[in-house]
């Protein structure tokens, strides 16, 4: 989402108030069940969001659609409506088309402030008007070539049950009312990722089956003096969005971490690129073949990463930022100064400012009402389970669409707020509280996956016996039920955590039930004190201050 990588100084300012997202992509021959999958994290400080819904509709000739900027809600203009628009729930439509994004910024002068199509509107308009990824690319590029693109440089993930694509786009500057873009198909047996840094470099302009691009993608860069080589040497990223320290360390490092998890033998050869300091480091490839096939659980858990077990780990022994309770979270902004020197915080895939996250699972061999599952979570991926939302869904759970709740209005009926309530209890005392949260989170996640075959078999039987409408209602009711049960579970978890961990002690419990003494009062609390590493640091760094002997 919003960011401009012109220099570390400008990046630091931008990230103070900006958004940053992550997309992880899996081709159908790289997944366990043959589905195309991708994940998305909508990371934005202060962003409040639930589960979007745009019902299918027919529109009269001359009917106009109002365009509002997704980030600011500013009115941008109007465009003609399509004759028919498809049902969209979250970031997936009834045809199992799913779209996500990350903003990389690029050259500031390419932002067209006079245009009326922003990146968020582009996503949801395409989902309402297209059935396939290729059709979505045509819809999106036709819109910006007609009405301009008013956002900064953007990377889109565009997937259907058969194909996964990554597309990058930028405007041409104020008043141009057009855009340059390039789209590359992710090979079926590969995984890919992007995280707020342009990822497409050179591309095969002759491969019409797997590559699409604007007619002037190279010509425009030549006109601006940003490229002077042969067409086949043209690199989108180098021309339109060169990677600086921030683009590598804060952004591409998340891609590196995903590749490092799943590349055979790890991805250590590209660590220097991710660290951002070596100007001679080789950039990472756009996609790789994973060491094994990935499932929904693998992609979901990849979204919970904090550079675990890597040199960038937020739990390194020499990092005081983790505090007394080994927290892998850091306060914003991403950089700070001390005695005239600049320092950075790591920015992992999992982050506290996530408004929502999802994993789209798209399956070509199932009826479309059943095949698309939008696994949704209304907070940081590490802190919540992903509930199932089927692509045919037309009625949202109240917890994801709560009347009266917003960014500054708390509601016990709202998933965003209840999940954030729990998360914000856990963050500062992570090692003490997170194991309790993790146990509940994983139990729900595992139950959803275990139920999936049975639910979908029943849905298929209903579809064959009673038709599409009955099938959709069955899946809708199931999705709503699981989301509402999750909310109730999380309310109970909040109460459990405050009772168990009140005042930095631990009240004894067994199987979730707190123990009592023989005389009926609460059992004597356990006082765990510091972690072993915290004890060591205090002893070594304070000298004899706390020494008793």
Buried (B, 14 or more C-beta within 10 A) or exposed (E): BBBBBBEBEBBBBBBEEBBBBBBBBBBBEBBBEBBBBBBBBBBBBEBBBBBBBBEEBEBEEEEEBEBBBBBEEEEBBEBEBBEEBBBBBBBBBBBBBBBBBBBBBBBEEBBBEBBBBBBBBBBBBBBBBBBBBBBBBBBBBEBBBEBBBBBBBBBBBBBBBBBBBBBBBBBBBBEBBBBBBBBBBBBBBBBBBBBBBBBBBEBEBEEEEBBBBBEBBBEBBBEBEBBEEEEEEBBBBBBBBBBBBBBBBBBBBBBBBBBBBBBEEBBEEBBBBBBBEEEEBEBBBBBBBBEEBBBBBBBBBBBBBBBBEBEBBBBBEEBEBBBBBBBBBBEBBBBEEEEEEEEBBBBBBBBBBBBBBBBBBBBBEBBBBBBBBBBBBBBBBBBBBBBBBBBBBBBBBBBBBBEEBEEEEEBEBBBBBBBBBBBEBBBEBBBBBBEBBBEBBEEBBEEBBEEBEEBBEBBBEBBEEEEEEEBBBBBBEBBBEBBBBBBEBBBEBBEBBEEBBEEEBBBBBEEEEEEEEEEEEEBEBEEEEEBEBBEEBEBEEEEEEEEEE
